[in-house]
């Protein structure tokens, strides 16, 4: 199946509950250092939207928290005003009421902005997922080709190692035959003297030869 035939959009993201890719540990491990240029651009845009989302959600929490404080303040001031009839409470009461009006005006705006952001984030996440699918197959092909090259090198080294092992065996066998031949010709007593002069002087262990 070609990439253009893969249907991935924001509905697909929501239906399959695809998480934000750049927040998932496995995606980070697999693609952080292997992103295509298009993935780099999409990730940058996505990070910008996610940062804006975080900022708006924090503003929403702050305003809702402030609204509760103001409501309690208005109730307290209203009680004081009703009981004391002190007009000094009117100003702070109106200020609190005006601030609540501003908050009530801002909160729906934030919700609208967040709704649009969520859709835009899903859309970008879908684009990134589609780009990730494409990049995944590119990396698979690259690694498969690399594996073939590595396997050829392994085979070459294995052959070299086998040749060296055989060469080592041949050399060890030749050393034993040479030593045995000389031992048979000159005798053990003479060999002891010559071993000391010829072998030990060259740091050669006779036991290694006879092993």
Beta strands, then each sheet from edge to edge (+ up, - down):
end
